[in-house]
Amino acid sequence: MAAPTSDGKRKRVDVDLTDDDHAAKHARPSPAPPTSSRAPISRTSSYNAVARSNDLSGSTHSHAERTAWLAAPDEDEEDVDEILGSTQDNTGEGTDQLQHYGDVETKIVGCQYYRGFASPGEVILIRREPGNPYDSNAIRIDNVGQTQIGHIPRRMAEKLAQYIDNRWAHVEGKLAGSVGQFDCPIRVAMYGPDPASDEGQRLIAKMKADRLPIRALQEAERAEKQREKDRQAAAKAREREAKRRRAEALRAASGGKGGRGVTNASSQYANQSTPDGDSTPPVMDDILEASQRFNPREASQTAEQLGANEAALKDMPMATQPNGIRTKMLPYQLQALHWLLQQESPPTPGAADSEAVQLWRQHDTKQGAYTNLATNYSAQGAPPLASGGILADDMGLGKTLEMISLLLAGTAADDSTSTTLIVAPLSVMSNWSNQIKRHIKQSHALRVYTYHGAGRVSMKATDFAEYDVVITTYGTLASDYMPSKGKKPVSELRANGLYSMNWRRIILDEGHTVRNPQSKGAAAVTAVKAKSRWVLTGTPIINSLRDLYSLLRFIGISGGLETLEVFNSVLVRPLKNGSPEASVLLRAIMIAFTLRRKKEMNFINLDLPPLEEYKHMVDLTAKERERYEAFTKEAQGMLQRFQKAEAGKSQAYQSLLEILLRMRQCCNHWQLCPERVQSVMKQLEEQGIVTLNEETKKGLQDLLQLNIESQEDCAICLETLHDPKITLCGHSFGNECISKVIETQHKCPMCRAVLEDESSLVSPANDCGDDLKDSTMDLNASSSKLESMMSILGATKEKKEKTIIFSQWTRFLDIVEARLHRDGYKYCRIDGTMSAQKRDAALHALENDSGTTVMLASLGVCAVGLNLTAANQIVLSDSWWAPAIEDQAVDRVHRLGQTRACRVFRLVAEKTIEDQVLTIQQEKRKLMRLAFGEKSGKRDQVKQGRLADIQRLLNTGA
């Protein structure tokens, strides 16, 4: 290291900072303290190629192997979801799911060279230095501002280095006291995998041999035993309540008007055509009486309190409506405008006893210094505050209008540029230009330019500055971010393109598009230089709190929380462990950076008609029950084999998911249970690879859909499947990852099967392998669920009410369509196999043809981007674990513009996995609303969570 001489120059001073015994023998003049909590960081800084030796991975493959798989050149410049494996700082990736084993009390030595702030409880960063010339086991300690404090003593480093280097454990630390003249006490927390796993058992044995504490693990085990007792007691109580409700429902069903029940338990539909019988139309009162009132969002309402409460939101001040806005803005929209303006100009934090600003407050004793409440990190000088935030209002409340009003009201005279960049998905890009024209007076018209497409004109900053608004897509921005095959991302302003400009603000519409912090899209938007940064999304978290992290990092959160490692350490993991302090921190973050209002709030006063939701129980016939029970026994046996298996677990897990698929499909209709998946699984088991033909392609597509629905990870980059593909050997990957592996190795990274080229990959079908009509199906065959559906339609037929029937499977929609045709219903249909023109025609019929009373809709296609307010009744034919898509589908009907009372019927086959699925959904909604969401885990921990769900499913109704 270098030290200044008397003449101001620097000379080399060789000091071993890792040796505790020699810490006091060497000294150097102290460097100047940092001028702020962190040095100004370029928006691209977190994408520097930094190899973290303590990056923990739950994969069976080494970091070097995964890096090699991703080393091939980019083939798709506009792939927003592409994972930037070699250009992304992955520290902290996957660590949020690890379990606490114990704490090591040690210290930092060499602190005589550190002159920054250090407070007890402050979060620190632990970094390996294998290239340290004095000690190859050296472990450096930094503060969250990336400034070195010192090193861990040599002897302790020698012990801990092997855990870090071999990724046996993940380590995190906090200061345990004040910095002394030469050292500072710290507490190093050690985290590892599930202690019941083989890896966990080996880690426990190793820590005991090294005399490292595992007290936290022992305490957690005792607490878990108590929680298990409580869970069992609660489960028995729920079971008693469920029996009582079923008994009431059966009494209601058998005692309806005219003696007509709804479930028709005595009918044998499994292998019959539409039965003859009583032609008396069903009565809606009977159907409602036999259905259970059901509020799927009820479980999440208490967690909404993590944001600002309704009273506080109601009392927010209002801005004055800009003169140039033509549309009369509602009071809550003017409140939003006031909040937007305030967020763009946050005040410097005041005195220590005043309200914190973005988690920063003045230091208790040091004048001109500030402390971050989340990490307890302090530094001299005003902290870097984010200008912007996350506007997360419910769909239909007018987020677009609120942001358009900001365009007119939020330009200051001293702004160097007034141009706003709007980044949106391609499907809604044109909506922005249309809405700007619609809401702004002609006298105040904005100059709008759409920058998109392969043939777009090359533009410079001076060209963009001629416009008030530039609209582009995530794909175009990602292409400008890495325009060359050499994959050199933006590091400074360029001569032309979107990165040639310092924008007044950047607005991300549907901001959850870039929720994966490792994706090219996230890197691209974060690298844009802008004074203010905004995210618009109704679902800021879909899978996990890491989604929220990606958005917070984009808008400019500071104090260490912009680092995933620290974010996991102080928020995600403590929150998952039930920490009250973490809940308070999460609420503080939500209030500081997010505005979320729900249309159910009284002060919003949208005057929406009521929405009633029912769980409509369907009793399977004897033959349907026989088929279902056979699948249940098969699934239970497969689950046991999976849990006992030491090898071949991947294949067994696929088989288990495949059986669950057939169980779910059997609940809808026995004909939805094809043998093609079973045939593919058998071929994979015998040969390791399948011969591709039309039938095996469908089977592979079904397998791929299972992995997509179950939110499986790509085995290469360890992220949720992105642009998913399945190989002929039955393994699922993200397209970008597996394409590079095939190009360089021509082998499957999981089983080493030969994959010649991309013809060895199969893409997803539009709807679970349903690209083509199944010619073997008898479209006249009925089922219990179909009959219940027709009863609901019959009860509203004369009232001319319009109904949307949602299903995940187009083959089931085929059967329903045939029945509607036979019964004389006029209907329309939207699914993933249809062209845009046909979809538009279907929407037009629903909205404008009074005779069209039913729309058949694929759940995945209709959950986003459509206005279905012409209907007021919804039938959800089937359900699965992730509830967000169902909620979005319902919101397409019950939204601004709806004038009639709405009903939702969830058809649930009694004593099957479907009944338990609703309980799992409610739990996931509650976790989601804990600051809008938390998914059960990553990597191996994710699968353990899913297995727990599967066990619950298979233990119900069996």
Rosetta blueprint (number, residue, H / E / L):
1 M L
2 A E
3 A E
4 P E
5 T L
6 S L
7 D L
8 G L
9 K L
10 R E
11 K E
12 R E
13 V L
14 D L
15 V L
16 D L
17 L L
18 T L
19 D L
20 D H
21 D H
22 H H
23 A H
24 A H
25 K H
26 H L
27 A L
28 R L
29 P L
30 S L
31 P L
32 A L
33 P L
34 P L
35 T L
36 S L
37 S L
38 R L
39 A L
40 P L
41 I L
42 S L
43 R L
44 T L
45 S H
46 S H
47 Y H
48 N L
49 A L
50 V L
51 A L
52 R L
53 S L
54 N L
55 D L
56 L L
57 S L
58 G L
59 S L
60 T L
61 H L
62 S L
63 H H
64 A H
65 E H
66 R H
67 T H
68 A H
69 W H
70 L L
71 A L
72 A L
73 P L
74 D L
75 E L
76 D L
77 E L
78 E L
79 D L
80 V L
81 D L
82 E L
83 I E
84 L L
85 G L
86 S L
87 T L
88 Q L
89 D L
90 N L
91 T L
92 G L
93 E L
94 G L
95 T H
96 D H
97 Q H
98 L L
99 Q E
100 H E
101 Y E
102 G E
103 D E
104 V E
105 E E
106 T E
107 K E
108 I E
109 V E
110 G L
111 C H
112 Q H
113 Y H
114 Y L
115 R L
116 G L
117 F L
118 A L
119 S L
120 P L
121 G L
122 E L
123 V E
124 I E
125 L E
126 I E
127 R E
128 R E
129 E L
130 P L
131 G L
132 N L
133 P L
134 Y L
135 D L
136 S L
137 N L
138 A L
139 I E
140 R E
141 I E
142 D E
143 N E
144 V L
145 G L
146 Q L
147 T L
148 Q E
149 I E
150 G E
151 H E
152 I L
153 P L
154 R H
155 R H
156 M H
157 A H
158 E H
159 K H
160 L H
161 A H
162 Q H
163 Y H
164 I H
165 D H
166 N L
167 R L
168 W L
169 A L
170 H E
171 V E
172 E E
173 G E
174 K E
175 L E
176 A L
177 G L
178 S L
179 V L
180 G L
181 Q L
182 F L
183 D E
184 C E
185 P E
186 I E
187 R E
188 V E
189 A E
190 M E
191 Y E
192 G E
193 P L
194 D L
195 P L
196 A L
197 S L
198 D H
199 E H
200 G H
201 Q H
202 R H
203 L H
204 I H
205 A H
206 K H
207 M H
208 K H
209 A H
210 D L
211 R L
212 L L
213 P L
214 I L
215 R H
216 A H
217 L H
218 Q H
219 E H
220 A H
221 E H
222 R H
223 A H
224 E H
225 K H
226 Q H
227 R H
228 E H
229 K H
230 D H
231 R H
232 Q H
233 A H
234 A H
235 A H
236 K H
237 A H
238 R H
239 E H
240 R H
241 E H
242 A H
243 K H
244 R H
245 R H
246 R H
247 A H
248 E H
249 A H
250 L H
251 R H
252 A H
253 A H
254 S H
255 G L
256 G L
257 K H
258 G H
259 G H
260 R L
261 G L
262 V L
263 T L
264 N L
265 A L
266 S L
267 S L
268 Q L
269 Y L
270 A L
271 N L
272 Q L
273 S E
274 T L
275 P L
276 D L
277 G L
278 D L
279 S L
280 T L
281 P L
282 P L
283 V L
284 M H
285 D H
286 D H
287 I H
288 L H
289 E H
290 A H
291 S L
292 Q E
293 R E
294 F L
295 N L
296 P L
297 R L
298 E H
299 A H
300 S H
301 Q L
302 T H
303 A H
304 E H
305 Q H
306 L H
307 G L
308 A L
309 N L
310 E H
311 A H
312 A H
313 L H
314 K H
315 D L
316 M L
317 P L
318 M L
319 A L
320 T L
321 Q L
322 P L
323 N L
324 G L
325 I E
326 R L
327 T L
328 K L
329 M L
330 L L
331 P H
332 Y H
333 Q H
334 L H
335 Q H
336 A H
337 L H
338 H H
339 W H
340 L H
341 L H
342 Q H
343 Q H
344 E H
345 S L
346 P L
347 P L
348 T L
349 P L
350 G L
351 A L
352 A L
353 D L
354 S L
355 E L
356 A L
357 V E
358 Q L
359 L L
360 W E
361 R E
362 Q E
363 H L
364 D L
365 T L
366 K L
367 Q L
368 G L
369 A E
370 Y E
371 T E
372 N E
373 L L
374 A L
375 T L
376 N L
377 Y L
378 S E
379 A E
380 Q E
381 G L
382 A L
383 P L
384 P L
385 L L
386 A L
387 S L
388 G E
389 G E
390 I E
391 L E
392 A L
393 D L
394 D L
395 M L
396 G L
397 L L
398 G L
399 K H
400 T H
401 L H
402 E H
403 M H
404 I H
405 S H
406 L H
407 L H
408 L H
409 A H
410 G L
411 T L
412 A L
413 A L
414 D L
415 D L
416 S L
417 T L
418 S L
419 T L
420 T E
421 L E
422 I E
423 V E
424 A E
425 P L
426 L H
427 S H
428 V H
429 M H
430 S H
431 N H
432 W H
433 S H
434 N H
435 Q H
436 I H
437 K H
438 R H
439 H H
440 I E
441 K L
442 Q H
443 S H
444 H H
445 A L
446 L L
447 R L
448 V E
449 Y E
450 T E
451 Y L
452 H L
453 G L
454 A L
455 G L
456 R L
457 V L
458 S L
459 M L
460 K L
461 A H
462 T H
463 D H
464 F H
465 A L
466 E L
467 Y L
468 D L
469 V E
470 V E
471 I E
472 T E
473 T E
474 Y H
475 G H
476 T H
477 L H
478 A H
479 S H
480 D H
481 Y H
482 M L
483 P L
484 S L
485 K L
486 G L
487 K L
488 K L
489 P L
490 V L
491 S L
492 E L
493 L L
494 R L
495 A L
496 N L
497 G L
498 L H
499 Y H
500 S H
501 M L
502 N L
503 W E
504 R E
505 R E
506 I E
507 I E
508 L E
509 D E
510 E L
511 G H
512 H H
513 T H
514 V H
515 R L
516 N L
517 P L
518 Q L
519 S E
520 K H
521 G H
522 A H
523 A H
524 A H
525 V H
526 T H
527 A H
528 V L
529 K L
530 A E
531 K E
532 S E
533 R E
534 W E
535 V E
536 L E
537 T L
538 G L
539 T L
540 P L
541 I L
542 I L
543 N L
544 S L
545 L H
546 R H
547 D H
548 L H
549 Y H
550 S H
551 L H
552 L H
553 R H
554 F H
555 I H
556 G L
557 I L
558 S L
559 G L
560 G L
561 L L
562 E L
563 T L
564 L H
565 E H
566 V H
567 F H
568 N H
569 S H
570 V H
571 L H
572 V H
573 R H
574 P H
575 L H
576 K H
577 N L
578 G L
579 S L
580 P H
581 E H
582 A H
583 S H
584 V H
585 L H
586 L H
587 R H
588 A H
589 I H
590 M H
591 I H
592 A H
593 F H
594 T E
595 L E
596 R L
597 R L
598 K L
599 K L
600 E L
601 M L
602 N H
603 F H
604 I H
605 N L
606 L L
607 D L
608 L L
609 P L
610 P L
611 L E
612 E E
613 E E
614 Y E
615 K E
616 H E
617 M E
618 V E
619 D L
620 L L
621 T L
622 A H
623 K H
624 E H
625 R H
626 E H
627 R H
628 Y H
629 E H
630 A H
631 F H
632 T H
633 K H
634 E H
635 A H
636 Q H
637 G H
638 M H
639 L H
640 Q H
641 R H
642 F H
643 Q H
644 K H
645 A L
646 E L
647 A L
648 G L
649 K H
650 S H
651 Q H
652 A H
653 Y H
654 Q H
655 S H
656 L H
657 L H
658 E H
659 I H
660 L H
661 L H
662 R H
663 M H
664 R H
665 Q H
666 C H
667 C H
668 N H
669 H L
670 W H
671 Q H
672 L H
673 C L
674 P L
675 E L
676 R H
677 V H
678 Q H
679 S H
680 V H
681 M H
682 K H
683 Q H
684 L H
685 E H
686 E H
687 Q H
688 G L
689 I L
690 V L
691 T L
692 L L
693 N L
694 E H
695 E H
696 T H
697 K H
698 K H
699 G H
700 L H
701 Q H
702 D H
703 L H
704 L H
705 Q H
706 L H
707 N H
708 I H
709 E H
710 S L
711 Q L
712 E L
713 D E
714 C L
715 A L
716 I L
717 C L
718 L L
719 E L
720 T E
721 L L
722 H L
723 D L
724 P E
725 K E
726 I E
727 T E
728 L L
729 C L
730 G L
731 H L
732 S E
733 F E
734 G E
735 N H
736 E H
737 C H
738 I H
739 S H
740 K H
741 V H
742 I H
743 E H
744 T H
745 Q L
746 H L
747 K E
748 C L
749 P L
750 M L
751 C L
752 R L
753 A L
754 V E
755 L L
756 E L
757 D L
758 E H
759 S H
760 S H
761 L E
762 V E
763 S L
764 P L
765 A L
766 N L
767 D L
768 C L
769 G L
770 D L
771 D L
772 L L
773 K L
774 D L
775 S L
776 T L
777 M L
778 D L
779 L L
780 N L
781 A E
782 S L
783 S L
784 S H
785 K H
786 L H
787 E H
788 S H
789 M H
790 M H
791 S H
792 I H
793 L H
794 G H
795 A H
796 T H
797 K L
798 E L
799 K L
800 K L
801 E L
802 K L
803 T E
804 I E
805 I E
806 F E
807 S E
808 Q L
809 W L
810 T H
811 R H
812 F H
813 L H
814 D H
815 I H
816 V H
817 E H
818 A H
819 R H
820 L H
821 H H
822 R H
823 D L
824 G L
825 Y L
826 K L
827 Y E
828 C E
829 R E
830 I E
831 D L
832 G L
833 T L
834 M L
835 S L
836 A H
837 Q H
838 K H
839 R H
840 D H
841 A H
842 A H
843 L H
844 H H
845 A H
846 L H
847 E H
848 N H
849 D L
850 S L
851 G L
852 T L
853 T L
854 V E
855 M E
856 L E
857 A E
858 S E
859 L H
860 G H
861 V H
862 C H
863 A L
864 V L
865 G L
866 L L
867 N L
868 L L
869 T L
870 A L
871 A L
872 N L
873 Q E
874 I E
875 V E
876 L E
877 S L
878 D L
879 S L
880 W L
881 W L
882 A L
883 P L
884 A H
885 I H
886 E H
887 D H
888 Q H
889 A H
890 V H
891 D H
892 R L
893 V L
894 H L
895 R L
896 L L
897 G L
898 Q L
899 T L
900 R L
901 A L
902 C E
903 R E
904 V E
905 F E
906 R E
907 L E
908 V E
909 A E
910 E L
911 K L
912 T L
913 I H
914 E H
915 D H
916 Q H
917 V H
918 L H
919 T H
920 I H
921 Q H
922 Q H
923 E H
924 K H
925 R H
926 K H
927 L H
928 M H
929 R L
930 L L
931 A L
932 F L
933 G L
934 E L
935 K L
936 S L
937 G L
938 K L
939 R H
940 D H
941 Q H
942 V H
943 K H
944 Q H
945 G H
946 R H
947 L H
948 A H
949 D H
950 I H
951 Q H
952 R H
953 L H
954 L H
955 N L
956 T L
957 G L
958 A L
